[in-house]
Amino acid sequence: MSDNAAFETDDPIDESAARTRLAELIEQSEGAIDGEGPTFDSPAQARAFGLIVTLWREGVFEWSEFQRALIARIETDDGSLETETEKAYYDHWIEAATRLLESKGHVSAASLEERAHEFADGERDASEFVIGDREH
């Protein structure tokens, strides 16, 4: 079984069509990339981008694995890319990365759900991720 077993189906992904569709969506996203790199509509989009690029740079997964996961996720889009291109695109990034990390055994859906509830309920905050003095 390959590292991408979670993304394998009986129907092969038409990567050419998916790449063409992805290029169309990027073209539609006005101002998403300027001369110095990507720009974002919200801080959450920048965090999603930064997190995924960091995981790749740290060797958690190969970029081609993430690309395949993202293509698979985009292929199942319910039309949100047509109406909310930027938001949906980065939502797909997070979903693709989550599925990839789950398939590689780095996280589980249950642990992510539990942590999300802890943050939402105020039981946790981001202070545990701050390096150095936490007094402001």
N, CA, C and O of each residue as an XYZ file, in Angstrom:
544
protein
N       0.853     -1.184      0.000
C       0.000      0.000      0.000
C       0.895      1.242      0.000
O       1.875      1.285      0.744
N       0.590      2.227     -0.797
C       1.422      3.425     -0.896
C       1.148      4.374      0.253
O       0.188      4.200      1.004
N       2.012      5.395      0.385
C       1.813      6.416      1.406
C       0.517      7.180      1.195
O       0.003      7.795      2.129
N      -0.015      7.152     -0.017
C      -1.206      7.915     -0.342
C      -2.443      7.037     -0.440
O      -3.376      7.366     -1.172
N      -2.464      5.939      0.279
C      -3.582      5.003      0.204
C      -4.911      5.688      0.490
O      -5.938      5.310     -0.075
N      -4.900      6.679      1.351
C      -6.138      7.373      1.687
C      -6.713      8.129      0.499
O      -7.889      8.492      0.507
N      -5.890      8.372     -0.528
C      -6.342      9.143     -1.672
C      -6.555      8.273     -2.897
O      -6.997      8.764     -3.935
N      -6.249      6.994     -2.791
C      -6.387      6.114     -3.931
C      -7.837      5.666     -4.061
O      -8.490      5.312     -3.079
N      -8.313      5.689     -5.282
C      -9.659      5.228     -5.557
C      -9.595      4.313     -6.775
O      -8.549      4.175     -7.410
N     -10.713      3.700     -7.087
C     -10.771      2.885     -8.292
C     -10.681      3.747     -9.544
O     -10.230      3.290    -10.594
N     -11.115      4.996     -9.420
C     -11.071      5.927    -10.546
C      -9.809      6.759    -10.463
O      -9.620      7.499     -9.497
N      -8.944      6.654    -11.453
C      -7.719      7.443    -11.407
C      -8.023      8.934    -11.536
O      -8.972      9.334    -12.211
N      -7.209      9.734    -10.885
C      -7.346     11.181    -10.967
C      -6.829     11.621    -12.329
O      -5.735     11.230    -12.736
N      -7.599     12.420    -13.022
C      -7.153     13.002    -14.271
C      -6.320     14.225    -13.898
O      -6.830     15.343    -13.816
N      -5.014     13.985    -13.673
C      -4.148     15.057    -13.187
C      -4.076     16.216    -14.161
O      -3.978     17.367    -13.734
N      -4.120     15.948    -15.443
C      -4.073     17.020    -16.438
C      -5.276     17.943    -16.289
O      -5.133     19.166    -16.275
N      -6.457     17.350    -16.178
C      -7.668     18.153    -16.014
C      -7.656     18.896    -14.684
O      -8.073     20.052    -14.612
N      -7.181     18.238    -13.637
C      -7.128     18.874    -12.320
C      -6.146     20.043    -12.327
O      -6.435     21.097    -11.760
N      -4.989     19.865    -12.962
C      -4.013     20.967    -13.040
C      -4.568     22.128    -13.862
O      -4.365     23.292    -13.517
N      -5.267     21.809    -14.945
C      -5.881     22.865    -15.753
C      -6.900     23.627    -14.923
O      -6.931     24.857    -14.944
N      -7.741     22.890    -14.187
C      -8.748     23.534    -13.336
C      -8.095     24.377    -12.257
O      -8.552     25.484    -11.977
N      -7.039     23.874    -11.652
C      -6.325     24.617    -10.625
C      -5.748     25.903    -11.209
O      -5.832     26.956    -10.577
N      -5.170     25.835    -12.392
C      -4.627     27.025    -13.045
C      -5.725     28.052    -13.320
O      -5.513     29.253    -13.158
N      -6.900     27.573    -13.736
C      -8.029     28.478    -13.965
C      -8.438     29.182    -12.682
O      -8.705     30.384    -12.683
N      -8.488     28.428    -11.580
C      -8.881     29.010    -10.297
C      -7.866     30.033     -9.822
O      -8.234     31.074     -9.278
N      -6.595     29.741    -10.026
C      -5.557     30.687     -9.622
C      -5.673     31.962    -10.446
O      -5.536     33.064     -9.915
N      -5.925     31.813    -11.736
C      -6.083     32.974    -12.613
C      -7.272     33.825    -12.191
O      -7.223     35.052    -12.279
N      -8.342     33.177    -11.731
C      -9.543     33.885    -11.291
C      -9.318     34.649     -9.992
O     -10.026     35.619     -9.721
N      -8.355     34.234     -9.193
C      -8.145     34.853     -7.890
C      -7.295     36.108     -8.059
O      -6.069     36.078     -7.949
N      -7.978     37.194     -8.325
C      -7.322     38.463     -8.619
C      -6.372     38.873     -7.507
O      -6.747     38.890     -6.335
N      -5.143     39.202     -7.877
C      -4.177     39.716     -6.919
C      -3.645     38.700     -5.946
O      -2.986     39.081     -4.978
N      -3.897     37.425     -6.154
C      -3.460     36.423     -5.184
C      -1.945     36.274     -5.173
O      -1.370     35.880     -4.158
N      -1.297     36.580     -6.281
C       0.156     36.508     -6.325
C       0.671     37.790     -6.949
O       0.253     38.178     -8.040
N       1.578     38.441     -6.246
C       2.180     39.640     -6.808
C       3.629     39.337     -7.146
O       4.042     38.178     -7.111
N       4.396     40.345     -7.469
C       5.780     40.144     -7.869
C       6.665     39.568     -6.780
O       7.743     39.052     -7.078
N       6.242     39.642     -5.528
C       7.072     39.171     -4.424
C       6.553     37.882     -3.802
O       7.109     37.420     -2.806
N       5.527     37.305     -4.348
C       4.996     36.064     -3.801
C       3.518     36.163     -3.531
O       2.874     37.130     -3.939
N       2.971     35.178     -2.849
C       1.521     35.161     -2.624
C       1.082     36.238     -1.644
O       1.817     36.609     -0.729
N      -0.121     36.725     -1.856
C      -0.780     37.606     -0.893
C      -2.057     36.876     -0.480
O      -2.497     35.946     -1.156
N      -2.641     37.305      0.627
C      -3.757     36.563      1.190
C      -4.889     37.494      1.567
O      -4.671     38.657      1.908
N      -6.104     36.970      1.500
C      -7.289     37.736      1.880
C      -7.494     37.792      3.386
O      -8.193     38.672      3.889
N      -6.885     36.855      4.107
C      -7.073     36.827      5.561
C      -5.837     36.229      6.225
O      -5.070     35.509      5.586
N      -5.646     36.530      7.508
C      -4.534     35.916      8.240
C      -4.624     34.388      8.265
O      -3.593     33.714      8.277
N      -5.833     33.834      8.272
C      -5.990     32.381      8.291
C      -5.411     31.758      7.025
O      -4.818     30.681      7.083
N      -5.576     32.422      5.883
C      -5.021     31.905      4.637
C      -3.495     31.905      4.704
O      -2.854     30.944      4.279
N      -2.922     32.963      5.230
C      -1.462     33.035      5.356
C      -0.950     31.956      6.298
O       0.080     31.337      6.030
N      -1.660     31.723      7.402
C      -1.259     30.678      8.338
C      -1.352     29.297      7.696
O      -0.465     28.466      7.887
N      -2.415     29.048      6.940
C      -2.566     27.756      6.264
C      -1.407     27.538      5.301
O      -0.797     26.469      5.287
N      -1.111     28.535      4.511
C      -0.008     28.449      3.553
C       1.311     28.200      4.275
O       2.066     27.298      3.913
N       1.580     29.004      5.296
C       2.834     28.884      6.041
C       2.985     27.544      6.736
O       4.071     26.965      6.739
N       1.916     27.048      7.320
C       1.945     25.765      8.008
C       2.288     24.636      7.045
O       3.142     23.799      7.336
N       1.627     24.620      5.915
C       1.829     23.529      4.962
C       3.219     23.586      4.345
O       3.868     22.552      4.183
N       3.680     24.779      4.002
C       5.025     24.906      3.450
C       6.065     24.485      4.495
O       7.053     23.836      4.154
N       5.852     24.845      5.749
C       6.779     24.460      6.818
C       6.810     22.942      7.003
O       7.886     22.359      7.131
N       5.645     22.300      7.019
C       5.605     20.842      7.149
C       6.365     20.174      6.010
O       7.088     19.200      6.224
N       6.201     20.697      4.804
C       6.935     20.157      3.649
C       8.439     20.383      3.821
O       9.226     19.461      3.607
N       8.841     21.578      4.198
C      10.273     21.874      4.366
C      10.906     21.035      5.463
O      12.093     20.712      5.402
N      10.120     20.685      6.460
C      10.614     19.852      7.566
C      10.639     18.371      7.196
O      11.070     17.542      7.997
N      10.184     18.034      6.001
C      10.234     16.656      5.532
C       9.094     15.773      6.011
O       9.185     14.547      5.945
N       8.020     16.390      6.491
C       6.885     15.615      6.974
C       6.198     14.901      5.809
O       5.667     13.802      5.971
N       6.213     15.529      4.643
C       5.684     14.918      3.426
C       6.392     15.527      2.227
O       6.998     16.595      2.317
N       6.302     14.837      1.120
C       6.851     15.334     -0.139
C       5.848     16.296     -0.760
O       4.639     16.132     -0.596
N       6.349     17.298     -1.472
C       5.446     18.265     -2.087
C       4.510     17.577     -3.071
O       3.338     17.941     -3.165
N       5.008     16.593     -3.801
C       4.163     15.880     -4.766
C       3.022     15.145     -4.054
O       1.938     15.001     -4.618
N       3.256     14.682     -2.827
C       2.186     14.036     -2.057
C       1.095     15.050     -1.736
O      -0.096     14.761     -1.854
N       1.524     16.244     -1.328
C       0.542     17.276     -1.016
C      -0.222     17.689     -2.273
O      -1.435     17.893     -2.223
N       0.477     17.812     -3.390
C      -0.194     18.179     -4.637
C      -1.275     17.158     -4.987
O      -2.391     17.529     -5.353
N      -0.943     15.882     -4.875
C      -1.938     14.843     -5.179
C      -3.127     14.920     -4.218
O      -4.276     14.756     -4.626
N      -2.842     15.167     -2.957
C      -3.913     15.287     -1.969
C      -4.802     16.493     -2.279
O      -6.026     16.413     -2.168
N      -4.187     17.600     -2.663
C      -4.950     18.804     -2.990
C      -5.787     18.586     -4.252
O      -6.950     18.987     -4.303
N      -5.212     17.965     -5.246
C      -5.958     17.664     -6.473
C      -7.162     16.783     -6.149
O      -8.266     17.030     -6.635
N      -6.947     15.760     -5.329
C      -8.048     14.868     -4.951
C      -9.137     15.646     -4.223
O     -10.324     15.414     -4.452
N      -8.745     16.560     -3.356
C      -9.722     17.356     -2.598
C     -10.486     18.296     -3.524
O     -11.704     18.430     -3.403
N      -9.788     18.942     -4.439
C     -10.435     19.879     -5.357
C     -11.426     19.151     -6.257
O     -12.473     19.692     -6.612
N     -11.086     17.925     -6.619
C     -12.000     17.161     -7.470
C     -13.342     16.898     -6.794
O     -14.339     16.666     -7.477
N     -13.381     16.929     -5.473
C     -14.631     16.685     -4.756
C     -15.319     17.981     -4.333
O     -16.291     17.946     -3.579
N     -14.826     19.118     -4.809
C     -15.396     20.414     -4.444
C     -16.888     20.461     -4.785
O     -17.320     19.976     -5.830
N     -17.648     21.049     -3.889
C     -19.096     21.115     -4.055
C     -19.560     22.371     -4.785
O     -20.751     22.682     -4.790
N     -18.639     23.083     -5.391
C     -18.980     24.311     -6.093
C     -18.520     25.554     -5.357
O     -18.628     26.661     -5.883
N     -18.007     25.385     -4.146
C     -17.581     26.552     -3.368
C     -16.415     27.288     -4.021
O     -16.240     28.488     -3.811
N     -15.618     26.569     -4.813
C     -14.516     27.246     -5.513
C     -15.037     28.235     -6.545
O     -14.343     29.188     -6.899
N     -16.238     28.016     -7.024
C     -16.833     28.928     -8.005
C     -17.328     30.207     -7.352
O     -17.276     31.277     -7.959
N     -17.811     30.105     -6.111
C     -18.422     31.261     -5.460
C     -17.531     31.923     -4.424
O     -17.620     33.133     -4.216
N     -16.687     31.163     -3.783
C     -15.803     31.682     -2.734
C     -14.380     31.200     -3.001
O     -13.787     30.508     -2.174
N     -13.844     31.563     -4.142
C     -12.596     30.986     -4.637
C     -11.478     31.003     -3.606
O     -10.930     29.947     -3.288
N     -11.125     32.159     -3.078
C      -9.986     32.251     -2.159
C     -10.210     31.466     -0.879
O      -9.350     30.684     -0.474
N     -11.353     31.666     -0.238
C     -11.640     30.975      1.017
C     -11.667     29.464      0.797
O     -11.045     28.711      1.547
N     -12.379     29.030     -0.221
C     -12.503     27.594     -0.489
C     -11.157     26.983     -0.832
O     -10.857     25.865     -0.412
N     -10.350     27.698     -1.583
C      -9.044     27.170     -1.978
C      -8.199     26.849     -0.751
O      -7.616     25.768     -0.674
N      -8.122     27.771      0.213
C      -7.312     27.512      1.403
C      -7.989     26.520      2.344
O      -7.302     25.805      3.073
N      -9.304     26.463      2.344
C      -9.994     25.395      3.084
C      -9.587     24.038      2.510
O      -9.368     23.080      3.252
N      -9.490     23.968      1.188
C      -9.060     22.723      0.535
C      -7.612     22.406      0.880
O      -7.257     21.238      1.036
N      -6.772     23.428      1.002
C      -5.381     23.207      1.413
C      -5.351     22.521      2.774
O      -4.666     21.515      2.955
N      -6.097     23.073      3.728
C      -6.115     22.519      5.084
C      -6.676     21.107      5.081
O      -6.118     20.219      5.725
N      -7.771     20.889      4.369
C      -8.370     19.557      4.308
C      -7.408     18.555      3.679
O      -7.265     17.435      4.170
N      -6.750     18.954      2.595
C      -5.795     18.057      1.931
C      -4.631     17.733      2.865
O      -4.217     16.578      2.962
N      -4.107     18.738      3.548
C      -2.991     18.510      4.472
C      -3.425     17.622      5.633
O      -2.679     16.737      6.053
N      -4.623     17.855      6.148
C      -5.132     17.048      7.254
C      -5.241     15.582      6.842
O      -4.796     14.691      7.564
N      -5.832     15.345      5.683
C      -5.962     13.963      5.202
C      -4.597     13.321      4.973
O      -4.393     12.148      5.287
N      -3.674     14.092      4.428
C      -2.327     13.575      4.188
C      -1.645     13.224      5.511
O      -1.053     12.152      5.639
N      -1.726     14.122      6.491
C      -1.101     13.871      7.794
C      -1.758     12.684      8.499
O      -1.080     11.906      9.171
N      -3.074     12.546      8.345
C      -3.764     11.377      8.903
C      -3.279     10.090      8.237
O      -3.013      9.097      8.915
N      -3.167     10.110      6.910
C      -2.768      8.903      6.183
C      -1.349      8.469      6.528
O      -1.010      7.291      6.417
N      -0.524      9.424      6.946
C       0.853      9.114      7.313
C       0.987      8.825      8.812
O       2.086      8.538      9.287
N      -0.109      8.896      9.552
C      -0.091      8.567     10.972
C       0.402      9.676     11.888
O       0.734      9.414     13.043
N       0.456     10.912     11.396
C       0.932     12.032     12.226
C      -0.150     12.594     13.145
O       0.148     13.061     14.244
N      -1.398     12.551     12.701
C      -2.525     13.060     13.489
C      -3.722     12.147     13.251
O      -3.748     11.347     12.315
N      -4.705     12.291     14.121
C      -5.969     11.580     13.905
C      -7.091     12.605     13.886
O      -6.986     13.671     14.494
N      -8.146     12.277     13.195
C      -9.300     13.169     13.135
C      -9.834     13.436     14.540
O     -10.237     14.557     14.852
N      -9.836     12.418     15.378
C     -10.355     12.565     16.744
C      -9.509     13.550     17.556
O     -10.052     14.381     18.283
N      -8.190     13.457     17.435
C      -7.330     14.382     18.198
C      -7.473     15.814     17.701
O      -7.442     16.751     18.499
N      -7.629     15.994     16.394
C      -7.835     17.340     15.864
C      -9.161     17.921     16.335
O      -9.238     19.093     16.705
N     -10.198     17.101     16.321
C     -11.515     17.540     16.784
C     -11.465     17.926     18.260
O     -12.020     18.948     18.664
N     -10.798     17.102     19.057
C     -10.677     17.379     20.493
C      -9.940     18.695     20.734
O     -10.362     19.511     21.554
N      -8.847     18.891     20.020
C      -8.072     20.122     20.191
C      -8.868     21.339     19.740
O      -8.803     22.388     20.382
N      -9.615     21.219     18.654
C     -10.441     22.342     18.182
C     -11.466     22.730     19.236
O     -11.700     23.916     19.468
N     -12.084     21.728     19.882
C     -13.057     22.008     20.941
C     -12.377     22.676     22.136
O     -12.950     23.580     22.745
N     -11.177     22.248     22.472
C     -10.456     22.854     23.595
C     -10.185     24.330     23.333
O     -10.335     25.157     24.233
N      -9.789     24.667     22.115
C      -9.557     26.072     21.769
C     -10.874     26.838     21.768
O     -10.949     27.941     22.310
N     -11.905     26.271     21.170
C     -13.205     26.943     21.085
C     -13.810     27.174     22.472
O     -14.457     28.195     22.706
N     -13.600     26.230     23.389
C     -14.158     26.339     24.737
C     -13.279     27.153     25.681
O     -13.629     27.343     26.846
N     -12.139     27.634     25.186
C     -11.251     28.438     26.019
C     -10.372     27.628     26.954
O      -9.715     28.201     27.823
N     -10.342     26.320     26.801
C      -9.508     25.471     27.646
C      -8.034     25.561     27.245
O      -7.151     25.239     28.040
N      -7.777     25.991     26.032
C      -6.418     26.135     25.513
C      -6.329     27.462     24.798
O      -7.333     28.032     24.371
N      -5.104     27.943     24.677
C      -4.844     29.092     23.813
C      -3.488     28.867     23.143
O      -2.844     27.843     23.373
N      -3.072     29.779     22.351
C      -1.849     29.591     21.576
C      -0.584     29.860     22.380
O       0.512     29.765     21.828
N      -0.695     30.193     23.660
C       0.487     30.516     24.449
C       1.483     29.362     24.525
O       2.682     29.592     24.681
N       1.008     28.137     24.417
C       1.910     26.992     24.475
C       2.860     26.939     23.280
O       3.869     26.235     23.306
N       2.527     27.681     22.249
C       3.372     27.687     21.047
C       4.314     28.873     20.979
O       5.102     28.992     20.041
N       4.236     29.758     21.976
C       5.068     30.943     22.009
C       6.417     30.597     22.636
O       6.483     29.996     23.708
N       7.469     30.979     21.960
C       8.813     30.747     22.467
C       9.267     31.987     23.231
O       9.093     33.114     22.767
N       9.847     31.768     24.399
C      10.363     32.890     25.176
C       9.360     33.405     26.186
O       8.403     32.719     26.544
N       9.599     34.643     26.644
C       8.784     35.272     27.666
C       7.360     35.465     27.168
O       7.135     36.022     26.094
N       6.402     34.997     27.961
C       4.997     35.094     27.572
C       4.300     36.278     28.226
O       3.102     36.480     28.032
N       5.022     37.037     28.977
C       4.419     38.227     29.629
C       4.399     39.367     28.632
O       5.400     39.657     27.977
N       3.225     40.022     28.524
C       3.121     41.157     27.591
C       2.726     42.389     28.328
O       2.586     43.452     27.723
